[in-house]
């Protein structure tokens, strides 16, 4: 039965992507099939083999320890303002991001992350036949996040075509930042977080291959990342990383305050006027999509509601709602919805990516703004594809 849902999920993604494709004649089936098979292999290895399970357990314990180290710093500064034994989301989940940001800064400073990103991207380009820059962005987005990734390719932004820019932005919007992976793991089972990060890289490239196919000459394939800038000293880098982590924590916190309050207001209005909540209505709208992805029929409305909440608000708001109803869902639904939530595919990200690109290259930022909704569609289809693939092994 899982194979049937794999087929229905793939058909959903393929048909939606095909309907809005820029050039249907140039869609290349071979690299798409190779990447789907690779996704299935990755998902199987991570979820169903001892090596994969042990790897996820190690990663989970590592992030759990890092979060505790981060909390130790938070407790030193804020420990006296909360009740003993009471967990505060901002203090215990968001502020430890600062410490994770510092570690990422150190790994970047010593060229460890750039080395990994570059050569994993090169290996992927051999697998799927796409440009080196496209694969570099796909891999680096999964580590650096949707806005920071463009800082490493400032030289290339003004040189790439509109078609390539869409693919780059789709990868950025389909990924997450490793700086907040620890926060995700406090709300979602770590095995789904890790698997989603790996599978999302290929999902974004598959969807881009359908919506935005194009041919690329070798001489047009720019890969060299930004250089020539003044290098910060080690302690300058530490200071900037701390501030970057604080900005992320504050921005996420502010978004949660605004979106949760707004969602509650909309729900109250819908209950008053239509005698049903806005999220329940969205659940019915997204229920058929959830069903095609493999969510059991008994859970499709609840799953659809969480999926819609993520797109309308953001993944943190959806995860908070998801935690409240997870005990009433089947294990398969929990796995599929969890993977769907691990990405930046939401309306707010359109503005974030547009602003990030525009800050580096104004003309290209205007181009991104024009295909904003199509970008959201592509990244959402990538999330659907990732969740569908994971569902095969649940």
N, C-alpha and C positions, 0 to 999 in steps of 0.2 A: 504493500500500500504506500510505503514511503516513496517508492520510485514513481508512483502515479502523481504524488504531490510534487515531486521534483520536476516532473514534466509540466504540470499545470503552472507551477511557479515560474519555470523558465519561459513558458509560452506567454505568461502575463508580462514578464519583463521584456521579452523579445517583441511582442505585439505593440506594447506601449512605446518602446523605443523606436520601432520601425515606423510607427504612425507619425512621429515628429522628426524622423531622420533627415539630415541635410542632404544626403546623397545615397539613396538606397542601393544604387548599382555598385557602389564601392565598398559595401559591407563585406568584410572578409570572414568567412565562416571558419576557416582552419584555425587562425589564432584564437578565435573566440572559443572553439571547442577545446583547444589545448589548455586554455586558462580555466575553463570549467572543470575539466578533468583534474588539473592541478589543485583547484580548490577542494574537490572531493577527496583527493589524496591527503591534503593538509588537514582537513577536518577529521578524516578517519584517524590519522596519526595522532592528532592532539587529543581526541575524545575517546578513542577505542584501543589504544596500545599502551603498554606499560611505560614505554619511553615518553610518549606524549603526556600521559597522566602525571608521570614523575616530573617532567619539565614544567608543566603548569603548576604542580604543587610547589616546586622550587621558586618559580616566579611569584606565586601568590605569597609564599612565606617571606620572600625578599621584600615585596612591596608592603606587606603587613609590618615588617620590622622597620622599614623606612618611614612608614606613617607613624609608628610609635616614637621613633626618634624625632620626627617633626613635631609630634604632640608634646614631647618633653620640653622643646623650646617654647611652645605655646603655653604650656602650664607654668613655666617660669615667669612669663609676662602676665598672663591672664588667669592663672590658677585660682586667685582669690575671688573672682567675680562670678563664679558659677557654683551651684550646689554640688556637694560631693556625691559622686555616683550618678550624676545626671549628664547625659551626653548632649552637647550643643553642636548643631550641624556646622555652624561657621567656625567654631573653635577646633572641633575634632576632625572635620572633613575638609574644609576649605583652606584654613591657614597652614596645615602641613604641606600644602602645595608649594609653599615658599622653599621648604627644604628640598623637595624634589627638583624644583627649578634650579637650585644651586648645583645639585649633582649633574643635571643636564648641561649646565654651563661649564662645569669642570671637564666633562667628557668631550664637549665641543672644543674647549680651550686646548686640550691635548690631542686634538684631531682624531679621536677614537670614533665618535659618531659619524663625522664626515666620511671617514674611510669605509665604515660599514654601509652607510647609505649609498655611497657611490658604487661600490662593487656589487651590492645586492641589486641595485638598479641596472647595472650592466648585465648581470646574469638574467634578470627578467627580460631585458630587451632582446636577448638571444632566444628566449622562450616564446615571446609573443610577436616579435618582428616590429614592434613599435619603436618610436624614437627613444634615444638615450635620455633626453631631457624629460620626456613624458614619464619614463620609468623612475628616473631620479626623483621627480616631484611626488610620484605615487608612494615611494618608499619613505622619503623624508617627511611627507605630510603625516604619516603614521607615527612619527616621532616628535616632530617639531610643532605640529598643529597648523591650522588653516591660515593664520595670518603670518606667523614667524617664518614659514617655509619660503615665502616670496622674497624675504630679505637675502636669502642665499643665492637668488637668481636675478638680481636687479639688472645686470647687464643684458640678460636675455629677454626680459619683459618687453622692451621696446622693439625687439627684432622678430618675435614670433608672430605668426599669422593669427587671424581671428579664430580659425578652426583649432589650432594648437592651444590657444589661450583657453578655449572652452574645456578641452581635455585636462589641462593643468588645474583649472579651477574645480572641475568635477572631482578630481582626486583629492584636492584640499578639503572640499566640503564633505567628502565621504569618509574622511579619516577622523582621528581624534588626536589630542596631544598627550604624549606620554607623561607630561607633568600632572595630568589629572586622572591618570589611570588608577592610581592608588585610591582616589576619591570614589571612582566608579566601583572599585572592588569592595567598598563598604556597603554598597547597595545592590550590586549584581554579583552572582557567582563568578569568581575569578576565571574559571575555565571558559566561560562564555566571553568574558572580556578579552582574554588572550587570543582565543580562536577568531573572534570578530576582527580584531586588529589585523591579523594575518590575512584573513579571507577578504576583508574590505579592499585591500590594495588591488587585488585582481578584479573584484566586482566593479570598481570604478573604471578600470581600463576596459572591461568587457562592455559595459554600458556605453562608454565613450566610443567604442568601436562600432556600435549600432547607431547611436544618435548622430555621431560626428565622425564618420569615416573619411580618411584622406590618405593620399600617398605622400611620402616624404623622401627627398633625396638626401644622401649621406652628407653632402656639403651643407645642407640646411639644418642638420641635427646638432644644434649647439648644446654643449654639455658643461663646459668649464664654468665653475661657479665664481661668485664675486670675489675679487682679490684687489690688492692694492690699497686697502684701507688701513688706517693706523690701528695697530693691534693694541688692545688694552693690556695693562699689566694684570697679573693674576688676581690681585686684590680689588682692582677696578672691576674686573669681570665678576667676582663674587658679589660685589655691591650691586652691580646692574642686574645680576640674576636674582638677587633677593628682591629688588624693586619690581622686576618682571613678575616674579611669583606672587608678590603682594597685589599687583594690578589684576592678575588673573583671579585671585581669590575675591577681591572686592567686586570686580565686574560680574563674576558668577553669582556672588551673593546679592548684588543689586538686581540682576536679572531675575533671580528667584523671588525676591520680594515683590517686584513689579508684576511678573507674570502670574505668580500664584494668586496674588490679590485680584488681578484682572480676571483670571479664570474663575475665581469664586464669585466675582461680581456678575460675570456673564452667566454662570450657572444659576445664580439667584434670579436673574431677569428671565431666563428661560423657564425656570420652575414657576415663576409668577404668571408668565404669559401662556406657556405651552404645557405646563405641568410635567415637564421632563427636563433634565439637565442638559446643558450644551454638550458635555462629554458623552452622555448616553446617546445623543443624536449622532455625534461623530462616530460612536461605536458601531451603530447600525450602518453608517455609510461605508466604513472601512471593513466591516465584517466579511463581505465577499472576498476582499483582498486577503485577509487573514486566512480564510478557508482555503484559498488557492495555494497559499504558502505551506499548508499542512497543519494549521491549528485545528484541533478537534472541534467539532460543531458546537459542543456545549460551551466553549470558551470564546467563540469568535467575536461576540459583541464586546466583551470585556477587553480582549486583546486589541480589537479595532479601536476602542476608546483610548487605550494607552498609546498606540501607534499614532493616532491623530493628535493626541496631546503633545507628543514629541515634535511633530512637524509644525504645529501651531505655536508652541512655546519653545521649549528646548529639551534636551535629553535629561537634564537634572530634574526638572519639574515632572517629567514623565516617570523617571525612576522613583521619585518620592511617592507618586500615586501607585506605581507598580508594586512597591513594597507593601502597601496597605492591602492589596488584593491577591498577592502571590500565593498565599496559603489556600485560596479557593480555586487555584488553577492546576491543571495537570503538569507533570514534569516537562512534557513535550512543549506545551504552550509557554512555560517559563523559559525554556531554552530558546525557542524561536523569537519570542518578544525581546528577550535579553539581548540577543545579537542584533536585532533591528534597532535597538536603542543606542548601540555603540557607534555613533557617528555624529557629525555636526549638521546633518541634513535638516534644516528648519528655516523658517522665514527670516529669522534674525541673522542667520549666517550670510544671507544674500548681501546685507549691508556691511557685515564684517569683511567679507572677501572683496567686495567692491571698494570699500574704503582702504583696505590694505594695498590693493593694486594701484588705486588712484594716488595714494601717497607716494608711491615709487615711480609711477608713470601715468600722468593725468589722462592722456589720450586712451591708453589701454584700460584705465579704470572706467571710462565712459563706455567702452566696448563691453566690458563685463556687466555693467548696469543694464544694458539692452537685452542681454540674454539671461537675466537674473532668474526669472521663473523657470526657464528651460534648465537652468543649472540646478534648481531645487528639484525638478522632476528627475533629472539624471541621477543626482545623489540619492534621492529617495528610492529609485529603482535599484540602485546599487545596494542599499540596505535591505530591500526586499530579496534580492538575489542572494546576499550573504545569509540571511535568515532561512531562506528556502534550502540552501545547500546544507546548513547545519541540521535542519530538520530531518534530513535523510538518516542521520546517525542517532536520533533520539527515540 
